[in-house]
């Protein structure tokens, strides 16, 4: 981010009144849909809920004879454990323990009540808060009210983060964490003057912004390990400009989820690393394991260029399913061509992280995340793409063609979100269409 943004200034009419309407509409829509949704939607969230149940009901991470069947498990010393990192289920287990004590709700008998309350707290409320805070960002950097309203609605209803609020998953949590970390850094940077030489106290910097940036960037990594690059980038950026505050507040706050991650991982698996790093060992390939002979989309082996195409523009494509993010690409291009001069950190992060994360998955797997809507392993980048996308408006804001194209992109993105809203753990609409036409076989 640019160090010369100065104090926050409102450009034109504030979007806050509309943001309040959008946030309440979003929260109401999500809550209404959630209470009509089955508690467990797939083997993916079932794996996590098995851990939650076992921790509270039996005091162990062992999920032998747990209520929900799942293929996302490993076998160690004769017992089954979830293959999911343990920190997030452990946190939710604490919440379930409180709910059980307060209301007497017990899994699996009151699964709907327990699951719906949990998802409201960990998915819906953070998303609504993200949209509200995003409105402040739009007020600061987007002069055109039409585009402010457009991107506000897009953030609320045009991404897969909305679809995945109805299921227990790490991607929603990681995305929220990434956004809150970026928001905290934005609050810090706004208080820098000139070349960043003015002291914190003189510019009103708050220690808790550094703490929030540290905590949430680290918590993002706990839920999406490849986002370690993101956390290191924020740490390095702040350390180079405010070393004392960064070491005093950012680092200890980041240590809290980091230590918790390794401790819970050790307690659950006997090791400090996520078990999916041992996918080709006997942990996964025990007798009767699904992963001995995976089927369908879990068994494909496409050429890497085909995989990359489908990741970006094909049946799981970031740009084909959510073409809103074409505007993120445009903004990054405009920045590197010199047409945009502010918020350089955001543009660099968006460009470098997107390329590196895409390259990482092209290099390491042919899998699209199993049967799921969207390329879910990149969902944590959505807040970054949303922050970058409206920054190019200064170049095309009054152009009717750009606005029409934006509405088309929004419509396609909303269709993708709505299609996934019925069941996130299914083929995206484009994937289903290609499968129905027998153009693909998985």
VENLINNOR-V425225 format. One record per residue. N is the residue number from 1. SS is DSSP state (a for helix, b for strand, c for the rest). Layout:
N_SS, N_SS
This chain:
1_c, 2_c, 3_c, 4_c, 5_c, 6_c, 7_c, 8_c, 9_c, 10_c, 11_c, 12_c, 13_c, 14_c, 15_c, 16_a, 17_a, 18_a, 19_a, 20_a, 21_a, 22_a, 23_a, 24_a, 25_a, 26_a, 27_a, 28_a, 29_a, 30_a, 31_a, 32_a, 33_a, 34_a, 35_c, 36_c, 37_c, 38_c, 39_c, 40_c, 41_c, 42_c, 43_a, 44_a, 45_a, 46_a, 47_a, 48_a, 49_a, 50_a, 51_a, 52_a, 53_a, 54_a, 55_a, 56_a, 57_a, 58_a, 59_c, 60_c, 61_c, 62_b, 63_c, 64_c, 65_c, 66_c, 67_c, 68_c, 69_c, 70_c, 71_c, 72_c, 73_b, 74_b, 75_b, 76_b, 77_c, 78_c, 79_b, 80_b, 81_b, 82_b, 83_c, 84_c, 85_c, 86_a, 87_a, 88_a, 89_a, 90_a, 91_a, 92_a, 93_a, 94_a, 95_a, 96_a, 97_a, 98_a, 99_a, 100_a, 101_a, 102_a, 103_a, 104_c, 105_c, 106_c, 107_c, 108_c, 109_c, 110_c, 111_a, 112_a, 113_a, 114_a, 115_a, 116_a, 117_a, 118_a, 119_a, 120_a, 121_a, 122_a, 123_a, 124_a, 125_a, 126_a, 127_a, 128_a, 129_a, 130_a, 131_a, 132_a, 133_a, 134_a, 135_a, 136_a, 137_a, 138_a, 139_a, 140_a, 141_a, 142_c, 143_c, 144_c, 145_a, 146_a, 147_a, 148_a, 149_a, 150_a, 151_a, 152_a, 153_a, 154_a, 155_a, 156_a, 157_a, 158_c, 159_c, 160_a, 161_a, 162_a, 163_a, 164_a, 165_a, 166_a, 167_c, 168_c, 169_c, 170_a, 171_a, 172_a, 173_a, 174_a, 175_a, 176_a, 177_a, 178_a, 179_a, 180_a, 181_a, 182_a, 183_a, 184_a, 185_a, 186_a, 187_a, 188_a, 189_a, 190_a, 191_c, 192_c, 193_c, 194_c, 195_c, 196_c, 197_c, 198_c, 199_c, 200_a, 201_a, 202_a, 203_a, 204_c, 205_c, 206_c, 207_a, 208_a, 209_a, 210_a, 211_a, 212_a, 213_a, 214_a, 215_a, 216_a, 217_a, 218_a, 219_a, 220_a, 221_a, 222_a, 223_a, 224_c, 225_a, 226_a, 227_a, 228_a, 229_a, 230_a, 231_a, 232_a, 233_a, 234_a, 235_a, 236_a, 237_a, 238_a, 239_a, 240_a, 241_a, 242_c, 243_a, 244_a, 245_a, 246_a, 247_a, 248_a, 249_a, 250_a, 251_a, 252_a, 253_a, 254_a, 255_a, 256_a, 257_a, 258_a, 259_a, 260_a, 261_a, 262_a, 263_a, 264_a, 265_a, 266_a, 267_a, 268_a, 269_a, 270_c, 271_c, 272_c, 273_c, 274_c, 275_a, 276_a, 277_a, 278_a, 279_c, 280_c, 281_c, 282_c, 283_c, 284_c, 285_c, 286_c, 287_c, 288_c, 289_c, 290_a, 291_a, 292_a, 293_c, 294_c, 295_c, 296_a, 297_a, 298_a, 299_a, 300_c, 301_c, 302_c, 303_c, 304_a, 305_a, 306_a, 307_a, 308_a, 309_a, 310_a, 311_a, 312_a, 313_c, 314_c, 315_c, 316_c, 317_c, 318_a, 319_a, 320_a, 321_a, 322_c, 323_a, 324_a, 325_a, 326_a, 327_a, 328_a, 329_a, 330_a, 331_a, 332_a, 333_a, 334_a, 335_a, 336_a, 337_c, 338_c, 339_c, 340_c, 341_c, 342_c, 343_c, 344_a, 345_a, 346_a, 347_a, 348_a, 349_a, 350_a, 351_a, 352_a, 353_a, 354_a, 355_a, 356_a, 357_a, 358_a, 359_a, 360_a, 361_a, 362_a, 363_a, 364_a, 365_c, 366_c, 367_c, 368_c, 369_c, 370_c, 371_c, 372_c, 373_c, 374_c, 375_c, 376_a, 377_a, 378_a, 379_a, 380_a, 381_a, 382_a, 383_a, 384_a, 385_a, 386_a, 387_a, 388_a, 389_a, 390_a, 391_a, 392_a, 393_a, 394_a, 395_a, 396_a, 397_c, 398_c, 399_c, 400_a, 401_a, 402_a, 403_a, 404_a, 405_a, 406_a, 407_a, 408_a, 409_a, 410_a, 411_a, 412_a, 413_a, 414_a, 415_a, 416_a, 417_a, 418_a, 419_a, 420_a, 421_a, 422_c, 423_c, 424_c, 425_c, 426_c, 427_c, 428_c, 429_a, 430_a, 431_a, 432_a, 433_a, 434_a, 435_a, 436_a, 437_c, 438_c, 439_c, 440_c, 441_c, 442_c
